[in-house]
């Protein structure tokens, strides 16, 4: 039978050090303080109703559907109700600050970077033999077999094989340069000649090219990216003074 262990705050801090997590935690502290300071300078406040709504959303996201679930979750993470409220407050404050700093910068950023947000609906099979890749390319091109047949026979990943190599909508910025150049020069639907990268030979079927559109999802994504860049700058520029 295991003896009851007494774990102190000093034990926890020591373990954090041994786990080499101190730099990561220091960055999180700097980020939190940067958010609080910038929000104070901008006069941003969190109203009680906003805090309550955000707390309800956080409980829902963590499937804390009743008081017992909430208490169990707090106990698991060694949090008090005040700690929980602080987490919600900081998250909400960060969201309001990101909107304040970057909401009016989304359109200029989008138009400057819009080529990166162009999308493609594509299917892909990656092979490691050039002769085989060319043989399969011409077989599909001449109607001797379908792209789905190629995917079913040569894709190792089970889920991707079941989808016939379907990758969904892929953004231009998420593609390697050599693949991006060929894909966005295609006239869909078009099967591309095998493209060589470090991963192997890519046999790609381009189904559709999608022009970039600044919808709400992309707007939120851009604000999030700009805010992350801003936070990283705050971290890099910060001078840390440790208490004795």
C-alpha positions as CSV (number, residue, x, y, z in Angstrom):
1,X,0.0,0.0,0.0
2,X,1.4,3.4,-1.0
3,X,2.1,5.9,1.8
4,X,0.4,9.3,1.6
5,X,2.8,11.8,0.1
6,X,3.0,15.4,1.2
7,X,3.8,17.7,-1.8
8,X,4.7,21.3,-1.1
9,X,4.7,24.3,-3.3
10,X,8.5,24.1,-3.2
11,X,8.3,20.5,-4.5
12,X,6.2,21.6,-7.4
13,X,8.5,24.5,-8.3
14,X,11.5,22.2,-8.1
15,X,9.8,19.7,-10.4
16,X,9.0,22.5,-12.9
17,X,12.7,23.3,-12.9
18,X,13.7,19.7,-13.4
19,X,11.2,19.4,-16.3
20,X,12.9,22.4,-18.0
21,X,9.6,24.3,-18.1
22,X,10.8,27.5,-16.5
23,X,11.5,29.4,-19.8
24,X,8.0,28.4,-21.1
25,X,6.3,29.5,-17.9
26,X,8.3,32.8,-17.8
27,X,7.1,33.5,-21.3
28,X,3.5,32.9,-20.3
29,X,3.9,35.3,-17.3
30,X,5.4,38.0,-19.6
31,X,2.5,37.5,-22.0
32,X,-0.1,37.8,-19.3
33,X,1.5,41.0,-17.8
34,X,1.9,42.5,-21.3
35,X,-1.8,41.9,-22.0
36,X,-2.8,43.5,-18.6
37,X,-0.5,46.5,-19.1
38,X,-1.6,47.2,-22.7
39,X,-5.3,46.8,-21.8
40,X,-4.9,49.2,-18.9
41,X,-3.2,51.8,-21.1
42,X,-6.0,51.4,-23.7
43,X,-8.7,51.7,-21.0
44,X,-10.1,48.3,-21.8
45,X,-12.3,46.9,-19.1
46,X,-14.2,43.6,-18.6
47,X,-17.8,44.0,-17.5
48,X,-19.4,41.6,-15.1
49,X,-21.9,40.3,-17.7
50,X,-19.1,39.7,-20.1
51,X,-17.2,37.8,-17.5
52,X,-20.2,35.6,-16.6
53,X,-20.8,34.8,-20.3
54,X,-17.2,33.9,-20.9
55,X,-17.2,31.7,-17.7
56,X,-20.3,29.9,-19.0
57,X,-18.6,29.3,-22.4
58,X,-15.4,28.0,-20.7
59,X,-17.4,25.6,-18.6
60,X,-19.2,24.4,-21.7
61,X,-16.0,23.9,-23.6
62,X,-14.6,21.8,-20.8
63,X,-17.9,19.9,-20.5
64,X,-18.5,21.2,-16.9
65,X,-22.2,20.8,-17.1
66,X,-23.0,21.0,-13.4
67,X,-21.6,22.1,-10.1
68,X,-20.1,18.7,-9.3
69,X,-18.3,18.6,-12.6
70,X,-16.9,22.1,-12.0
71,X,-15.7,21.3,-8.5
72,X,-14.0,18.1,-9.7
73,X,-12.3,19.9,-12.5
74,X,-11.0,22.7,-10.2
75,X,-9.8,20.1,-7.7
76,X,-8.0,18.2,-10.5
77,X,-6.1,21.3,-11.6
78,X,-5.6,22.6,-8.0
79,X,-7.6,25.8,-8.8
80,X,-9.8,27.9,-6.6
81,X,-12.9,29.7,-7.9
82,X,-10.9,32.9,-7.9
83,X,-8.2,31.2,-10.0
84,X,-10.9,30.1,-12.5
85,X,-12.3,33.6,-12.7
86,X,-8.8,34.9,-13.3
87,X,-8.3,32.5,-16.2
88,X,-11.6,33.6,-17.7
89,X,-10.8,37.3,-17.1
90,X,-7.3,37.1,-18.8
91,X,-8.7,35.1,-21.7
92,X,-11.5,37.7,-22.2
93,X,-9.1,40.6,-21.8
94,X,-6.8,39.2,-24.4
95,X,-9.6,38.8,-26.8
96,X,-10.8,42.4,-26.3
97,X,-7.2,43.7,-26.6
98,X,-6.6,41.8,-29.8
99,X,-9.7,43.4,-31.3
100,X,-8.6,46.8,-30.1
101,X,-5.1,46.5,-31.6
102,X,-5.8,44.7,-34.9
103,X,-9.5,44.9,-35.9
104,X,-8.7,47.8,-38.2
105,X,-5.6,46.2,-39.6
106,X,-7.3,43.1,-41.0
107,X,-8.2,44.4,-44.4
108,X,-4.8,45.9,-45.3
109,X,-3.1,42.8,-44.1
110,X,-5.4,40.6,-46.1
111,X,-5.0,42.5,-49.3
112,X,-1.2,42.5,-48.9
113,X,-1.1,38.8,-48.2
114,X,-4.2,37.6,-50.1
115,X,-2.3,35.3,-52.5
116,X,-1.3,33.3,-49.4
117,X,-4.9,32.8,-48.6
118,X,-5.9,31.4,-52.0
119,X,-7.0,27.8,-51.6
120,X,-7.1,24.6,-53.6
121,X,-9.3,21.5,-53.3
122,X,-6.8,18.6,-54.0
123,X,-6.1,14.9,-53.8
124,X,-2.6,13.6,-53.2
125,X,-0.6,10.4,-53.3
126,X,3.1,10.5,-52.3
127,X,5.3,7.8,-53.8
128,X,9.0,7.0,-53.4
129,X,9.7,5.6,-56.9
130,X,9.9,8.0,-59.9
131,X,9.2,5.3,-62.6
132,X,6.1,4.1,-60.7
133,X,4.9,7.7,-60.2
134,X,5.1,8.4,-63.9
135,X,3.5,5.0,-64.8
136,X,0.6,5.8,-62.5
137,X,0.3,9.4,-63.8
138,X,-0.1,8.1,-67.4
139,X,-2.4,5.3,-66.4
140,X,-4.8,7.8,-64.8
141,X,-4.3,10.3,-67.6
142,X,-5.3,7.7,-70.2
143,X,-8.2,6.3,-68.2
144,X,-6.7,2.9,-67.4
145,X,-7.3,3.5,-63.7
146,X,-8.8,6.2,-61.5
147,X,-7.0,8.4,-59.0
148,X,-9.1,6.7,-56.3
149,X,-7.6,3.3,-57.4
150,X,-4.1,4.8,-57.1
151,X,-4.9,6.1,-53.6
152,X,-6.4,2.9,-52.5
153,X,-3.4,0.9,-53.5
154,X,-0.5,3.2,-52.6
155,X,-1.5,5.3,-49.6
156,X,-0.4,3.8,-46.3
157,X,-2.4,6.1,-43.9
158,X,-5.7,4.3,-43.4
159,X,-7.9,7.4,-43.0
160,X,-6.3,9.2,-46.0
161,X,-6.7,6.0,-48.1
162,X,-10.4,5.8,-47.3
163,X,-10.8,9.4,-48.5
164,X,-9.0,8.6,-51.7
165,X,-6.1,11.0,-50.9
166,X,-8.5,13.9,-50.4
167,X,-6.8,16.8,-48.5
168,X,-9.8,19.2,-48.5
169,X,-9.2,22.9,-48.9
170,X,-5.5,23.7,-48.6
171,X,-4.2,27.3,-48.4
172,X,-1.4,28.4,-50.7
173,X,0.7,29.4,-47.7
174,X,0.6,25.9,-46.3
175,X,2.0,24.3,-49.5
176,X,5.7,23.8,-50.3
177,X,6.8,26.3,-52.9
178,X,7.4,23.7,-55.6
179,X,4.0,22.3,-55.1
180,X,2.2,25.6,-54.8
181,X,3.7,26.9,-58.1
182,X,2.4,23.9,-60.0
183,X,-1.0,23.6,-58.3
184,X,-2.0,27.3,-58.8
185,X,-0.9,27.2,-62.4
186,X,-3.3,24.3,-63.0
187,X,-6.6,24.4,-64.9
188,X,-8.9,22.2,-62.8
189,X,-9.8,19.5,-62.9
190,X,-6.3,18.5,-63.7
191,X,-3.9,15.8,-62.8
192,X,-0.4,17.1,-62.3
193,X,2.8,15.4,-63.4
194,X,4.6,14.0,-60.3
195,X,6.3,16.7,-58.3
196,X,9.6,16.0,-56.5
197,X,10.1,17.1,-52.9
198,X,12.1,15.8,-49.9
199,X,9.0,13.7,-49.0
200,X,9.0,11.9,-52.4
201,X,7.0,12.2,-55.6
202,X,3.6,13.9,-55.3
203,X,0.9,12.8,-57.6
204,X,-1.7,15.5,-57.3
205,X,-5.2,15.9,-58.6
206,X,-6.4,19.5,-58.6
207,X,-10.2,19.6,-58.3
208,X,-10.8,23.3,-57.7
209,X,-9.0,26.6,-57.1
210,X,-10.6,28.9,-54.5
211,X,-10.1,32.6,-54.6
212,X,-9.4,34.2,-51.2
213,X,-12.4,35.7,-49.4
214,X,-12.2,37.7,-46.2
215,X,-15.0,36.0,-44.3
216,X,-15.5,36.1,-40.5
217,X,-13.5,32.9,-39.9
218,X,-10.5,34.3,-41.8
219,X,-10.8,37.7,-40.1
220,X,-10.7,36.0,-36.7
221,X,-7.7,33.9,-37.8
222,X,-5.8,37.0,-39.0
223,X,-6.4,38.9,-35.8
224,X,-5.2,35.9,-33.8
225,X,-2.0,35.6,-35.9
226,X,-1.3,39.4,-35.6
227,X,-1.9,39.2,-31.8
228,X,0.4,36.2,-31.5
229,X,3.1,38.1,-33.4
230,X,2.6,41.1,-31.1
231,X,2.8,38.9,-28.0
232,X,6.1,37.3,-29.2
233,X,7.5,40.8,-29.7
234,X,6.6,41.7,-26.1
235,X,8.3,38.6,-24.9
236,X,11.5,39.2,-27.0
237,X,11.7,42.8,-25.8
238,X,11.1,42.2,-22.2
239,X,13.8,42.5,-19.5
240,X,13.2,40.1,-16.7
241,X,14.0,41.0,-13.1
242,X,13.7,38.1,-10.7
243,X,12.7,38.6,-7.1
244,X,15.3,37.2,-4.6
